[in-house]
Structure formats: C-alpha cells, structure tokens
Amino acid sequence: MDFGILPPEINSGRMYAGPGPGPMLAAAAAWDGLAANLYSTATSYHSVVSG
C-alpha cells in the first residue's frame, strides 16, 4: 500500500480505526514462547553432546 497517495487524514484514520496493539502483543508473546522452547532444546542438546 502506498501511503503517499492518500491524504494524511485517511491514513491516520485507518491507523486509529485498526485492530490496536492486541495482535502485535499476541505475536510477541508467541515469539517469546518459541524463544524459550528453542533455548531449552539447545540447552538439552548441548548437555547430551558435551557428555
């Protein structure tokens, strides 16, 4: 989407009428969970490989 084509009033109206921070916060929480799982897996793998 090219925001330069539309007037600023339309762009800001769309931003304020959007879904809000909820989806972004949910995605951040999912990434945090994935990072924790990857760290746990890497730690377990390291302990098995290093003996």
N, CA, C and O atoms as a Tripos MOL2 file, in Angstrom:
@<TRIPOS>MOLECULE
protein
  204   203    51     0     0
PROTEIN
NO_CHARGES

@<TRIPOS>ATOM
      1 N           0.8440   -1.1700    0.0000 N.3       1 MET1
      2 CA          0.0000    0.0000    0.0000 C.3       1 MET1
      3 C           0.8890    1.2330    0.0000 C.2       1 MET1
      4 O           1.8430    1.3180    0.7730 O.2       1 MET1
      5 N           0.5830    2.1610   -0.8460 N.am      2 ASP2
      6 CA          1.3480    3.3950   -0.9440 C.3       2 ASP2
      7 C           0.6440    4.4850   -0.1410 C.2       2 ASP2
      8 O          -0.3790    5.0250   -0.5630 O.2       2 ASP2
      9 N           1.2020    4.7940    1.0100 N.am      3 PHE3
     10 CA          0.5730    5.7740    1.8860 C.3       3 PHE3
     11 C           0.6990    7.1940    1.3500 C.2       3 PHE3
     12 O          -0.0660    8.0710    1.7520 O.2       3 PHE3
     13 N           1.6520    7.4370    0.4480 N.am      4 GLY4
     14 CA          1.8400    8.7670   -0.1000 C.3       4 GLY4
     15 C           0.7310    9.2080   -1.0330 C.2       4 GLY4
     16 O           0.5590   10.4030   -1.2710 O.2       4 GLY4
     17 N          -0.0230    8.2570   -1.5630 N.am      5 ILE5
     18 CA         -1.1040    8.5980   -2.4910 C.3       5 ILE5
     19 C          -2.2920    9.2040   -1.7450 C.2       5 ILE5
     20 O          -2.9430   10.1220   -2.2440 O.2       5 ILE5
     21 N          -2.5670    8.6870   -0.5580 N.am      6 LEU6
     22 CA         -3.7500    9.1180    0.1960 C.3       6 LEU6
     23 C          -3.4280   10.3320    1.0670 C.2       6 LEU6
     24 O          -2.2810   10.5100    1.4760 O.2       6 LEU6
     25 N          -4.4190   11.1600    1.3520 N.am      7 PRO7
     26 CA         -4.1940   12.2960    2.2480 C.3       7 PRO7
     27 C          -3.9310   11.8150    3.6770 C.2       7 PRO7
     28 O          -4.3650   10.7270    4.0540 O.2       7 PRO7
     29 N          -3.2250   12.6180    4.4690 N.am      8 PRO8
     30 CA         -2.8820   12.2020    5.8320 C.3       8 PRO8
     31 C          -4.0970   11.8890    6.6960 C.2       8 PRO8
     32 O          -4.0190   11.0410    7.5850 O.2       8 PRO8
     33 N          -5.2090   12.5560    6.4490 N.am      9 GLU9
     34 CA         -6.4030   12.3080    7.2550 C.3       9 GLU9
     35 C          -6.9040   10.8800    7.0750 C.2       9 GLU9
     36 O          -7.3670   10.2540    8.0280 O.2       9 GLU9
     37 N          -6.8100   10.3750    5.8670 N.am     10 ILE10
     38 CA         -7.2440    8.9970    5.5930 C.3      10 ILE10
     39 C          -6.2920    8.0120    6.2650 C.2      10 ILE10
     40 O          -6.7290    7.0540    6.9010 O.2      10 ILE10
     41 N          -4.9870    8.2520    6.1210 N.am     11 ASN11
     42 CA         -4.0020    7.3420    6.7120 C.3      11 ASN11
     43 C          -4.1130    7.2970    8.2350 C.2      11 ASN11
     44 O          -4.0980    6.2180    8.8270 O.2      11 ASN11
     45 N          -4.2260    8.4700    8.8730 N.am     12 SER12
     46 CA         -4.3240    8.4700   10.3360 C.3      12 SER12
     47 C          -5.6510    7.8690   10.7920 C.2      12 SER12
     48 O          -5.7040    7.1980   11.8230 O.2      12 SER12
     49 N          -6.7110    8.1010   10.0420 N.am     13 GLY13
     50 CA         -7.9940    7.4850   10.3820 C.3      13 GLY13
     51 C          -7.9300    5.9780   10.3270 C.2      13 GLY13
     52 O          -8.5050    5.2950   11.1750 O.2      13 GLY13
     53 N          -7.2420    5.4590    9.3440 N.am     14 ARG14
     54 CA         -7.0930    4.0000    9.2400 C.3      14 ARG14
     55 C          -6.2390    3.4420   10.3740 C.2      14 ARG14
     56 O          -6.5050    2.3490   10.8750 O.2      14 ARG14
     57 N          -5.2110    4.1900   10.7800 N.am     15 MET15
     58 CA         -4.3640    3.7210   11.8790 C.3      15 MET15
     59 C          -5.1470    3.6580   13.1860 C.2      15 MET15
     60 O          -5.0340    2.6880   13.9360 O.2      15 MET15
     61 N          -5.9400    4.6930   13.4570 N.am     16 TYR16
     62 CA         -6.6980    4.7270   14.7110 C.3      16 TYR16
     63 C          -7.8820    3.7720   14.7100 C.2      16 TYR16
     64 O          -8.3350    3.3590   15.7780 O.2      16 TYR16
     65 N          -8.3870    3.4170   13.5510 N.am     17 ALA17
     66 CA         -9.5290    2.5060   13.4710 C.3      17 ALA17
     67 C          -9.0960    1.0450   13.3370 C.2      17 ALA17
     68 O          -9.9410    0.1570   13.2240 O.2      17 ALA17
     69 N          -7.8020    0.7960   13.3500 N.am     18 GLY18
     70 CA         -7.2790   -0.5540   13.1550 C.3      18 GLY18
     71 C          -7.4900   -1.4450   14.3640 C.2      18 GLY18
     72 O          -8.1890   -1.0700   15.3050 O.2      18 GLY18
     73 N          -6.8870   -2.6200   14.3410 N.am     19 PRO19
     74 CA         -7.1190   -3.6090   15.3910 C.3      19 PRO19
     75 C          -6.4580   -3.2750   16.7230 C.2      19 PRO19
     76 O          -6.7310   -3.9420   17.7200 O.2      19 PRO19
     77 N          -5.5980   -2.2640   16.7680 N.am     20 GLY20
     78 CA         -4.9280   -1.9130   18.0150 C.3      20 GLY20
     79 C          -3.7040   -2.7880   18.2480 C.2      20 GLY20
     80 O          -3.2630   -3.4990   17.3450 O.2      20 GLY20
     81 N          -3.1580   -2.7360   19.4520 N.am     21 PRO21
     82 CA         -1.9220   -3.4560   19.7300 C.3      21 PRO21
     83 C          -2.1120   -4.9380   20.0360 C.2      21 PRO21
     84 O          -1.1270   -5.6620   20.1790 O.2      21 PRO21
     85 N          -3.3460   -5.4030   20.1370 N.am     22 GLY22
     86 CA         -3.6050   -6.7950   20.5370 C.3      22 GLY22
     87 C          -2.9080   -7.8380   19.6860 C.2      22 GLY22
     88 O          -2.2210   -8.6980   20.2360 O.2      22 GLY22
     89 N          -3.0530   -7.8020   18.3630 N.am     23 PRO23
     90 CA         -2.3910   -8.8100   17.5390 C.3      23 PRO23
     91 C          -0.8640   -8.7620   17.6360 C.2      23 PRO23
     92 O          -0.2060   -9.8020   17.6130 O.2      23 PRO23
     93 N          -0.3070   -7.5600   17.7450 N.am     24 MET24
     94 CA          1.1460   -7.4490   17.8520 C.3      24 MET24
     95 C           1.6370   -7.9880   19.1920 C.2      24 MET24
     96 O           2.6820   -8.6350   19.2560 O.2      24 MET24
     97 N           0.8930   -7.7270   20.2550 N.am     25 LEU25
     98 CA          1.2610   -8.2640   21.5660 C.3      25 LEU25
     99 C           1.1380   -9.7840   21.5970 C.2      25 LEU25
    100 O           1.9650  -10.4560   22.2130 O.2      25 LEU25
    101 N           0.1300  -10.3250   20.9500 N.am     26 ALA26
    102 CA         -0.0250  -11.7790   20.8810 C.3      26 ALA26
    103 C           1.1220  -12.4040   20.0990 C.2      26 ALA26
    104 O           1.6390  -13.4530   20.4840 O.2      26 ALA26
    105 N           1.5200  -11.7680   19.0100 N.am     27 ALA27
    106 CA          2.6510  -12.2810   18.2300 C.3      27 ALA27
    107 C           3.9390  -12.2140   19.0410 C.2      27 ALA27
    108 O           4.7530  -13.1360   18.9850 O.2      27 ALA27
    109 N           4.1330  -11.1390   19.7890 N.am     28 ALA28
    110 CA          5.3310  -11.0150   20.6210 C.3      28 ALA28
    111 C           5.3690  -12.1000   21.6880 C.2      28 ALA28
    112 O           6.4260  -12.6670   21.9620 O.2      28 ALA28
    113 N           4.2260  -12.3900   22.2880 N.am     29 ALA29
    114 CA          4.1640  -13.4500   23.2960 C.3      29 ALA29
    115 C           4.4570  -14.8080   22.6710 C.2      29 ALA29
    116 O           5.1220  -15.6440   23.2840 O.2      29 ALA29
    117 N           3.9670  -15.0320   21.4580 N.am     30 ALA30
    118 CA          4.2420  -16.2980   20.7720 C.3      30 ALA30
    119 C           5.7270  -16.4300   20.4630 C.2      30 ALA30
    120 O           6.3020  -17.5080   20.6190 O.2      30 ALA30
    121 N           6.3500  -15.3400   20.0240 N.am     31 TRP31
    122 CA          7.7870  -15.3860   19.7470 C.3      31 TRP31
    123 C           8.5850  -15.6140   21.0260 C.2      31 TRP31
    124 O           9.5920  -16.3220   21.0050 O.2      31 TRP31
    125 N           8.1480  -15.0220   22.1450 N.am     32 ASP32
    126 CA          8.8170  -15.2650   23.4230 C.3      32 ASP32
    127 C           8.7230  -16.7350   23.8120 C.2      32 ASP32
    128 O           9.6980  -17.3130   24.2910 O.2      32 ASP32
    129 N           7.5670  -17.3370   23.6120 N.am     33 GLY33
    130 CA          7.4060  -18.7600   23.9040 C.3      33 GLY33
    131 C           8.2800  -19.6240   23.0220 C.2      33 GLY33
    132 O           8.8880  -20.5850   23.4930 O.2      33 GLY33
    133 N           8.3460  -19.2880   21.7420 N.am     34 LEU34
    134 CA          9.2040  -20.0260   20.8210 C.3      34 LEU34
    135 C          10.6670  -19.8960   21.2220 C.2      34 LEU34
    136 O          11.4110  -20.8770   21.1870 O.2      34 LEU34
    137 N          11.0840  -18.6930   21.6030 N.am     35 ALA35
    138 CA         12.4700  -18.4830   22.0220 C.3      35 ALA35
    139 C          12.7980  -19.3100   23.2600 C.2      35 ALA35
    140 O          13.8860  -19.8800   23.3520 O.2      35 ALA35
    141 N          11.8800  -19.3800   24.2010 N.am     36 ALA36
    142 CA         12.1030  -20.1840   25.4070 C.3      36 ALA36
    143 C          12.2190  -21.6610   25.0590 C.2      36 ALA36
    144 O          13.0720  -22.3610   25.6050 O.2      36 ALA36
    145 N          11.3710  -22.1420   24.1550 N.am     37 ASN37
    146 CA         11.4490  -23.5440   23.7360 C.3      37 ASN37
    147 C          12.7510  -23.8370   23.0080 C.2      37 ASN37
    148 O          13.3640  -24.8800   23.2320 O.2      37 ASN37
    149 N          13.1780  -22.9330   22.1420 N.am     38 LEU38
    150 CA         14.4380  -23.1350   21.4240 C.3      38 LEU38
    151 C          15.6260  -23.1260   22.3770 C.2      38 LEU38
    152 O          16.5550  -23.9180   22.2190 O.2      38 LEU38
    153 N          15.6020  -22.2400   23.3600 N.am     39 TYR39
    154 CA         16.6810  -22.1960   24.3380 C.3      39 TYR39
    155 C          16.7290  -23.4890   25.1390 C.2      39 TYR39
    156 O          17.8070  -24.0330   25.3800 O.2      39 TYR39
    157 N          15.5750  -23.9800   25.5480 N.am     40 SER40
    158 CA         15.5130  -25.2320   26.3010 C.3      40 SER40
    159 C          16.0310  -26.3990   25.4710 C.2      40 SER40
    160 O          16.7710  -27.2450   25.9710 O.2      40 SER40
    161 N          15.6410  -26.4410   24.2100 N.am     41 THR41
    162 CA         16.1060  -27.5040   23.3190 C.3      41 THR41
    163 C          17.6070  -27.4250   23.1120 C.2      41 THR41
    164 O          18.2910  -28.4490   23.1370 O.2      41 THR41
    165 N          18.1240  -26.2310   22.9080 N.am     42 ALA42
    166 CA         19.5660  -26.0660   22.7090 C.3      42 ALA42
    167 C          20.3420  -26.4560   23.9570 C.2      42 ALA42
    168 O          21.4060  -27.0660   23.8570 O.2      42 ALA42
    169 N          19.8240  -26.1130   25.1280 N.am     43 THR43
    170 CA         20.4860  -26.4810   26.3780 C.3      43 THR43
    171 C          20.5010  -27.9930   26.5590 C.2      43 THR43
    172 O          21.5200  -28.5610   26.9520 O.2      43 THR43
    173 N          19.3890  -28.6400   26.2780 N.am     44 SER44
    174 CA         19.3240  -30.0980   26.3860 C.3      44 SER44
    175 C          20.2670  -30.7600   25.3960 C.2      44 SER44
    176 O          20.9710  -31.7080   25.7420 O.2      44 SER44
    177 N          20.2810  -30.2670   24.1760 N.am     45 TYR45
    178 CA         21.1590  -30.8190   23.1460 C.3      45 TYR45
    179 C          22.6200  -30.6430   23.5430 C.2      45 TYR45
    180 O          23.4270  -31.5550   23.3670 O.2      45 TYR45
    181 N          22.9570  -29.4830   24.0740 N.am     46 HIS46
    182 CA         24.3430  -29.2300   24.4820 C.3      46 HIS46
    183 C          24.7650  -30.1740   25.5980 C.2      46 HIS46
    184 O          25.8910  -30.6720   25.5890 O.2      46 HIS46
    185 N          23.8860  -30.4260   26.5550 N.am     47 SER47
    186 CA         24.2440  -31.3140   27.6620 C.3      47 SER47
    187 C          24.4160  -32.7530   27.1910 C.2      47 SER47
    188 O          25.2430  -33.4820   27.7390 O.2      47 SER47
    189 N          23.6520  -33.1770   26.1850 N.am     48 VAL48
    190 CA         23.7900  -34.5340   25.6530 C.3      48 VAL48
    191 C          25.0640  -34.6550   24.8310 C.2      48 VAL48
    192 O          25.7870  -35.6430   24.9530 O.2      48 VAL48
    193 N          25.3420  -33.6730   24.0060 N.am     49 VAL49
    194 CA         26.5020  -33.7340   23.1160 C.3      49 VAL49
    195 C          27.8050  -33.5870   23.8870 C.2      49 VAL49
    196 O          28.7890  -34.2590   23.5760 O.2      49 VAL49
    197 N          27.8200  -32.7190   24.8870 N.am     50 SER50
    198 CA         29.0660  -32.4740   25.6120 C.3      50 SER50
    199 C          29.3410  -33.5450   26.6670 C.2      50 SER50
    200 O          30.4150  -33.5580   27.2680 O.2      50 SER50
    201 N          28.4020  -34.4200   26.8900 N.am     51 GLY51
    202 CA         28.6330  -35.5490   27.7670 C.3      51 GLY51
    203 C          28.2870  -35.2710   29.1670 C.2      51 GLY51
    204 O          28.4330  -36.1420   30.0240 O.2      51 GLY51
@<TRIPOS>BOND
     1     1     2 1
     2     2     3 1
     3     3     4 2
     4     3     5 am
     5     5     6 1
     6     6     7 1
     7     7     8 2
     8     7     9 am
     9     9    10 1
    10    10    11 1
    11    11    12 2
    12    11    13 am
    13    13    14 1
    14    14    15 1
    15    15    16 2
    16    15    17 am
    17    17    18 1
    18    18    19 1
    19    19    20 2
    20    19    21 am
    21    21    22 1
    22    22    23 1
    23    23    24 2
    24    23    25 am
    25    25    26 1
    26    26    27 1
    27    27    28 2
    28    27    29 am
    29    29    30 1
    30    30    31 1
    31    31    32 2
    32    31    33 am
    33    33    34 1
    34    34    35 1
    35    35    36 2
    36    35    37 am
    37    37    38 1
    38    38    39 1
    39    39    40 2
    40    39    41 am
    41    41    42 1
    42    42    43 1
    43    43    44 2
    44    43    45 am
    45    45    46 1
    46    46    47 1
    47    47    48 2
    48    47    49 am
    49    49    50 1
    50    50    51 1
    51    51    52 2
    52    51    53 am
    53    53    54 1
    54    54    55 1
    55    55    56 2
    56    55    57 am
    57    57    58 1
    58    58    59 1
    59    59    60 2
    60    59    61 am
    61    61    62 1
    62    62    63 1
    63    63    64 2
    64    63    65 am
    65    65    66 1
    66    66    67 1
    67    67    68 2
    68    67    69 am
    69    69    70 1
    70    70    71 1
    71    71    72 2
    72    71    73 am
    73    73    74 1
    74    74    75 1
    75    75    76 2
    76    75    77 am
    77    77    78 1
    78    78    79 1
    79    79    80 2
    80    79    81 am
    81    81    82 1
    82    82    83 1
    83    83    84 2
    84    83    85 am
    85    85    86 1
    86    86    87 1
    87    87    88 2
    88    87    89 am
    89    89    90 1
    90    90    91 1
    91    91    92 2
    92    91    93 am
    93    93    94 1
    94    94    95 1
    95    95    96 2
    96    95    97 am
    97    97    98 1
    98    98    99 1
    99    99   100 2
   100    99   101 am
   101   101   102 1
   102   102   103 1
   103   103   104 2
   104   103   105 am
   105   105   106 1
   106   106   107 1
   107   107   108 2
   108   107   109 am
   109   109   110 1
   110   110   111 1
   111   111   112 2
   112   111   113 am
   113   113   114 1
   114   114   115 1
   115   115   116 2
   116   115   117 am
   117   117   118 1
   118   118   119 1
   119   119   120 2
   120   119   121 am
   121   121   122 1
   122   122   123 1
   123   123   124 2
   124   123   125 am
   125   125   126 1
   126   126   127 1
   127   127   128 2
   128   127   129 am
   129   129   130 1
   130   130   131 1
   131   131   132 2
   132   131   133 am
   133   133   134 1
   134   134   135 1
   135   135   136 2
   136   135   137 am
   137   137   138 1
   138   138   139 1
   139   139   140 2
   140   139   141 am
   141   141   142 1
   142   142   143 1
   143   143   144 2
   144   143   145 am
   145   145   146 1
   146   146   147 1
   147   147   148 2
   148   147   149 am
   149   149   150 1
   150   150   151 1
   151   151   152 2
   152   151   153 am
   153   153   154 1
   154   154   155 1
   155   155   156 2
   156   155   157 am
   157   157   158 1
   158   158   159 1
   159   159   160 2
   160   159   161 am
   161   161   162 1
   162   162   163 1
   163   163   164 2
   164   163   165 am
   165   165   166 1
   166   166   167 1
   167   167   168 2
   168   167   169 am
   169   169   170 1
   170   170   171 1
   171   171   172 2
   172   171   173 am
   173   173   174 1
   174   174   175 1
   175   175   176 2
   176   175   177 am
   177   177   178 1
   178   178   179 1
   179   179   180 2
   180   179   181 am
   181   181   182 1
   182   182   183 1
   183   183   184 2
   184   183   185 am
   185   185   186 1
   186   186   187 1
   187   187   188 2
   188   187   189 am
   189   189   190 1
   190   190   191 1
   191   191   192 2
   192   191   193 am
   193   193   194 1
   194   194   195 1
   195   195   196 2
   196   195   197 am
   197   197   198 1
   198   198   199 1
   199   199   200 2
   200   199   201 am
   201   201   202 1
   202   202   203 1
   203   203   204 2
@<TRIPOS>SUBSTRUCTURE
     1 MET1         2 RESIDUE 1 A MET
     2 ASP2         6 RESIDUE 1 A ASP
     3 PHE3        10 RESIDUE 1 A PHE
     4 GLY4        14 RESIDUE 1 A GLY
     5 ILE5        18 RESIDUE 1 A ILE
     6 LEU6        22 RESIDUE 1 A LEU
     7 PRO7        26 RESIDUE 1 A PRO
     8 PRO8        30 RESIDUE 1 A PRO
     9 GLU9        34 RESIDUE 1 A GLU
    10 ILE10       38 RESIDUE 1 A ILE
    11 ASN11       42 RESIDUE 1 A ASN
    12 SER12       46 RESIDUE 1 A SER
    13 GLY13       50 RESIDUE 1 A GLY
    14 ARG14       54 RESIDUE 1 A ARG
    15 MET15       58 RESIDUE 1 A MET
    16 TYR16       62 RESIDUE 1 A TYR
    17 ALA17       66 RESIDUE 1 A ALA
    18 GLY18       70 RESIDUE 1 A GLY
    19 PRO19       74 RESIDUE 1 A PRO
    20 GLY20       78 RESIDUE 1 A GLY
    21 PRO21       82 RESIDUE 1 A PRO
    22 GLY22       86 RESIDUE 1 A GLY
    23 PRO23       90 RESIDUE 1 A PRO
    24 MET24       94 RESIDUE 1 A MET
    25 LEU25       98 RESIDUE 1 A LEU
    26 ALA26      102 RESIDUE 1 A ALA
    27 ALA27      106 RESIDUE 1 A ALA
    28 ALA28      110 RESIDUE 1 A ALA
    29 ALA29      114 RESIDUE 1 A ALA
    30 ALA30      118 RESIDUE 1 A ALA
    31 TRP31      122 RESIDUE 1 A TRP
    32 ASP32      126 RESIDUE 1 A ASP
    33 GLY33      130 RESIDUE 1 A GLY
    34 LEU34      134 RESIDUE 1 A LEU
    35 ALA35      138 RESIDUE 1 A ALA
    36 ALA36      142 RESIDUE 1 A ALA
    37 ASN37      146 RESIDUE 1 A ASN
    38 LEU38      150 RESIDUE 1 A LEU
    39 TYR39      154 RESIDUE 1 A TYR
    40 SER40      158 RESIDUE 1 A SER
    41 THR41      162 RESIDUE 1 A THR
    42 ALA42      166 RESIDUE 1 A ALA
    43 THR43      170 RESIDUE 1 A THR
    44 SER44      174 RESIDUE 1 A SER
    45 TYR45      178 RESIDUE 1 A TYR
    46 HIS46      182 RESIDUE 1 A HIS
    47 SER47      186 RESIDUE 1 A SER
    48 VAL48      190 RESIDUE 1 A VAL
    49 VAL49      194 RESIDUE 1 A VAL
    50 SER50      198 RESIDUE 1 A SER
    51 GLY51      202 RESIDUE 1 A GLY
